[in-house]
Structure formats: structure tokens, C-alpha cells
Amino acid sequence: MARHRVLLIRPWDAAGAGSGCCTGAAGSCVEGRHEDPALARQRADQRPLGEVYQVVRAGLPAEVAVEIVDPRNTLFLLPAIVRDGRRHRRSWRALLRDLVRGTGYAAIVVDGRVVSESGLPSPDRALHIVREALGSSAALSRRSSRRSDR
């Protein structure tokens, strides 16, 4: 398991699985091949997050896991926030606060800590936010491990 993990929470969208007759999937349309306009709009809405992912992934060492998570996938997201936060010695009070904020619109979570939740930042700004959070997380982990070594 990676020592650090960045979760990019996909912005909430109105379209979901099952929109239209086939959700635009090739070969499963009963009305002939077409692309559902809602799906095309959804893909266009996801492009900015893809750009953020590419810049963040390219700007971090390979040992940092970077994942895009659907905010409706709470069965994965909430335990991941707790696991990552506890691994980095975050208090339960702080974790509870971040559990509430973790499914926010286009949130960015670094090692169980919500570092951005007010909308999707530009790719360069997102990389800056993540690097800053990883720096403070690494420093906190070093201090905690030194204390436990005594």
C-alpha cells in the first residue's frame, strides 16, 4: 500500500447510470447506435477533473497513489478517509469533520484530510495544494514516529 494517497472526488453530476436507453454504450442501444446527449455533456463536465488528475499524477512521485473517486461511493470513500487519517495519526475529531466534508463538490483528500472542497481548482493550483498537504503530512508522520521511537 502506498504511504500517501490523494483522493480526487469527482464533482457531483445530474446524470447517472441508466440515463437514456443505453447510456451511450456501444452495442447495447435498442434504438440504433447513438450517443446520449446527457452522456456527452457529462463527459465534457469531467474533462477538467481529468486535467487535474493528469497534472497531479505527473507532479508527484510514483509512490503517491492518486485516485479519482465517485462521491456516491461512500462504501469506499468514508473508510478510506478513516484508514488514511489514522495511518497519519489524525485525531478522531478531525476525521469526523473530514468525513462530513469528504463527499463535498470536487473535494481533494490527502492522507485522510480534506484540503480543498470549494470547487475544482485549476490543475496547477490543485498540484500546489496537494504538494503542500503532503509536505505537512510527511512532517507530521516523522514527528509522530520519532515520538513513538522514544
C-alpha positions as CSV (number, residue, x, y, z in Angstrom):
1,M,0.0,0.0,0.0
2,A,1.2,3.5,-0.8
3,R,2.5,5.6,2.1
4,H,0.5,8.6,0.8
5,R,-2.8,8.7,-1.0
6,V,-4.6,11.5,-2.8
7,L,-8.3,11.2,-3.5
8,L,-9.8,13.4,-6.1
9,I,-13.6,13.4,-5.5
10,R,-15.4,13.6,-8.8
11,P,-17.9,16.5,-9.0
12,W,-21.5,15.5,-8.4
13,D,-23.4,15.3,-11.6
14,A,-27.1,15.1,-12.5
15,A,-26.6,12.3,-15.0
16,G,-26.1,8.8,-13.6
17,A,-26.1,5.3,-14.8
18,G,-29.2,4.4,-16.8
19,S,-29.8,7.8,-18.5
20,G,-31.3,7.2,-21.9
21,C,-32.0,3.8,-23.4
22,C,-28.4,2.6,-23.2
23,T,-26.2,5.3,-21.5
24,G,-24.5,5.6,-24.9
25,A,-22.7,2.3,-24.6
26,A,-21.8,0.8,-28.0
27,G,-23.7,-2.3,-28.9
28,S,-26.4,-2.1,-26.3
29,C,-28.6,0.5,-27.7
30,V,-32.1,-0.6,-28.8
31,E,-32.7,2.4,-30.9
32,G,-29.5,2.1,-33.1
33,R,-26.1,3.5,-32.3
34,H,-26.1,7.0,-30.9
35,E,-24.6,8.9,-28.1
36,D,-26.9,10.1,-25.4
37,P,-26.7,13.9,-25.2
38,A,-26.6,13.7,-21.4
39,L,-23.6,11.4,-21.6
40,A,-21.8,13.8,-23.9
41,R,-22.5,16.6,-21.5
42,Q,-21.3,14.5,-18.6
43,R,-18.0,13.7,-20.4
44,A,-17.4,17.4,-21.1
45,D,-18.0,18.2,-17.5
46,Q,-15.5,15.5,-16.4
47,R,-12.7,16.9,-18.7
48,P,-11.5,19.5,-16.1
49,L,-11.1,16.7,-13.4
50,G,-9.1,14.6,-15.9
51,E,-6.8,17.6,-16.5
52,V,-6.4,18.0,-12.7
53,Y,-5.6,14.3,-12.4
54,Q,-3.0,14.3,-15.1
55,V,-1.1,17.3,-13.7
56,V,-1.3,16.0,-10.1
57,R,-0.2,12.5,-11.1
58,A,2.7,13.8,-13.2
59,G,3.8,16.2,-10.5
60,L,4.0,13.6,-7.7
61,P,6.4,10.7,-7.1
62,A,5.1,7.3,-8.3
63,E,4.8,6.1,-4.7
64,V,2.0,8.5,-4.0
65,A,-1.3,6.9,-5.0
66,V,-3.7,9.3,-6.9
67,E,-7.3,8.1,-7.3
68,I,-10.5,9.5,-8.7
69,V,-13.5,8.6,-6.6
70,D,-17.2,9.0,-7.2
71,P,-18.7,10.9,-4.2
72,R,-21.6,8.4,-4.1
73,N,-19.2,5.5,-3.4
74,T,-19.3,6.1,0.3
75,L,-18.6,2.4,1.0
76,F,-15.1,3.0,-0.3
77,L,-14.7,6.7,0.4
78,L,-15.5,7.1,4.1
79,P,-13.4,4.1,5.3
80,A,-10.6,5.3,3.1
81,I,-10.6,8.7,4.8
82,V,-10.6,7.0,8.2
83,R,-7.8,4.5,7.3
84,D,-5.6,7.1,5.7
85,G,-6.2,9.6,8.5
86,R,-5.5,7.1,11.3
87,R,-2.3,5.9,9.4
88,H,-1.1,9.5,9.6
89,R,-2.1,9.9,13.3
90,R,-5.1,12.3,12.8
91,S,-7.5,12.7,15.7
92,W,-10.9,11.2,15.6
93,R,-12.4,14.7,15.9
94,A,-10.6,15.9,12.8
95,L,-11.5,12.7,11.0
96,L,-15.2,13.1,11.8
97,R,-15.1,16.6,10.4
98,D,-13.4,15.4,7.2
99,L,-15.9,12.5,6.8
100,V,-18.6,15.1,6.5
101,R,-16.6,17.2,4.1
102,G,-15.1,14.3,2.1
103,T,-18.1,13.9,-0.2
104,G,-18.2,17.7,-1.0
105,Y,-18.2,19.0,-4.5
106,A,-14.9,18.3,-6.2
107,A,-13.1,17.7,-2.8
108,I,-9.5,16.8,-2.7
109,V,-8.4,14.5,0.2
110,V,-4.8,13.9,1.1
111,D,-4.0,11.2,3.6
112,G,-7.5,11.4,5.1
113,R,-7.5,15.2,5.3
114,V,-9.8,17.3,3.1
115,V,-7.6,20.0,1.7
116,S,-9.9,21.5,-0.9
117,E,-13.7,21.4,-1.1
118,S,-14.9,24.7,-2.6
119,G,-14.9,23.6,-6.2
120,L,-12.4,22.2,-8.6
121,P,-9.2,24.2,-8.6
122,S,-7.1,24.7,-11.7
123,P,-4.7,21.9,-12.3
124,D,-1.6,23.9,-11.2
125,R,-3.4,25.1,-8.1
126,A,-4.5,21.5,-7.3
127,L,-0.9,20.3,-7.6
128,H,0.2,23.1,-5.3
129,I,-2.5,22.3,-2.7
130,V,-1.6,18.6,-2.8
131,R,2.2,19.1,-2.5
132,E,1.6,21.5,0.4
133,A,-0.6,18.9,2.2
134,L,1.9,16.1,1.5
135,G,4.7,18.2,3.0
136,S,2.8,18.8,6.2
137,S,1.5,15.2,6.3
138,A,5.1,13.9,5.9
139,A,6.4,16.2,8.6
140,L,3.6,15.2,11.0
141,S,4.3,11.5,10.3
142,R,8.0,12.0,11.0
143,R,7.3,13.7,14.3
144,S,4.8,11.0,15.4
145,S,7.3,8.2,14.5
146,R,10.1,10.0,16.4
147,R,7.8,10.2,19.5
148,S,7.0,6.5,19.3
149,D,10.7,5.6,18.9
150,R,11.5,7.1,22.4
